[in-house]
Amino acid sequence: MSVRRLAEDAVQPQGFAFSAQNAEWAEATIRKYPEGRQQSAVIPLLMRAQEQDGWVTKAAIEHVAQRLRMPMIRVLEVATFYTQFQLAPVGTRAHVQVCGTTPCMLRGSDDLKRVCREKIHEHPFHLNESGTLSWEEVECLGACVNAPMVMIFKDTYEDLTGERLAEIIDAFDRGEGASVKKGPQIDRHLSVPVGGLTTLNTFDDEEGEGEDEARKAPQSEGSSAPSAGGAGVAPSQAGRVDTHAPETDPTIKGPEGAPKTHPAAEEAKSVDLTDGAAEGRTGGTQQGPTGAASTDAAAEQKKAETVDGEARTDGPLSSKGAAAEDAVVQEHKRVDDEGRPSPASGSEDLSGKDHTATGTLEANRTETSDVQPGPDMGKGEPAKGRRGTKPKASE
């Protein structure tokens, strides 16, 4: 941002005072703010001072600071920050602000600046010979769709060409600025497309006559197709999207002999759902207490396998128990009723043999890394075969 300073003392007026009407307006504006926040009215008061004199003078800044009871430097900070405040004299009849931002530049703002140099002054912020006109280049003025454009005081002039801007400047120089058309300078209303609207602007009565009759015609009974436009449809269905299509119309008959539904669907539909409830099955659509029938059957079978509270030995359950035992217990480890091993085919009877005659005793083993001391080994005498001990020669 360029440095903004007050104008030279040679052009500064000696004092400033609001007119009677503006003074009344300033007091009403200050009262809009709560107690202790009246300094927030600094921007409106500076803008009204500029509208009265055409630019913000040093005397106006001092007057606003005194009225709002704030330091002058605070008011000067605001006036020099915002580019809307003119700190030097401008044209008394027109001050042309030319937008030079990208949209306007692409649409011909360079031609507008050229016209300003020719009609007003070669440099911005300089008055013409009569002091009635001045110009400057500014940033975006908010009418990019109607580029290029200029602003003169509070009014905008859009869709300009170099020739049209020259005519506008001449009209303001003659004092006829009020007669100049504001806004777009071409056949455009506000910001609509050039030449007028292109959509939603016509309605062909003849083309829609048949549709109107279809809307008024009553719907046949049983028809599921909604009428055009929602006429004759229930209010709750009038706003729904029309999904009617021949593939989904139930009134259209299919080929002769073609099954209406899949055979599997017919079979599934014919299943009696009460069977599942009687047997206590669950899942799908069958209902009933879970496992009720199977639980009762198991209880009846268990009752049949007992006699006076004692288990039967010839029933099916005892045979199942024996089969289960054979599958788990090895034959040579099975014992009879007196505790003796039962003879089995291929098994050897080891009851009469001396188990200490052959084999390696644990006490004579030299590698004892896997031998753990037993609970009966004394603490005073080292046990034979303990880890880390060797057998004596006498042993």
Buried (B, 14 or more C-beta within 10 A) or exposed (E): EEEBEBBEEEEBEEEBEBEEEBEEBBEEBBEEEEEEEBBEBBBBBBBBBBEBBBBBBBBBBBBBBEBBEBEBEEBBEBBBEEBEBBBBBBBBBBBBBBBBBEBBBEBBBBBBBBBBEEBBBEEBBBBBEEEBBBBBBBEBBEBBBBBBBBBBBEEBBBBBBBEBBBEBBEBBBEEEBEEBEEBBBEEBEEEEEEEEEEEEEEEEEEEEEEEEEEBEEEEEEEEEBBBBBBBBBEEEEEEEEEEEEEEEEEEEEEEEEEEEEEEEEEEEEEEEEEEBBEBBBEEEEBEBEEEBBEEEEEEEEEEEBEEEEEEEEEBEBEEEEEEEEEEEEEEBEBEEEEEEBEEEEEBEEEEEEEEEEEEEEEEEBEEBEEBEEEEEEEEEEBBBBBEEEEEEEEE
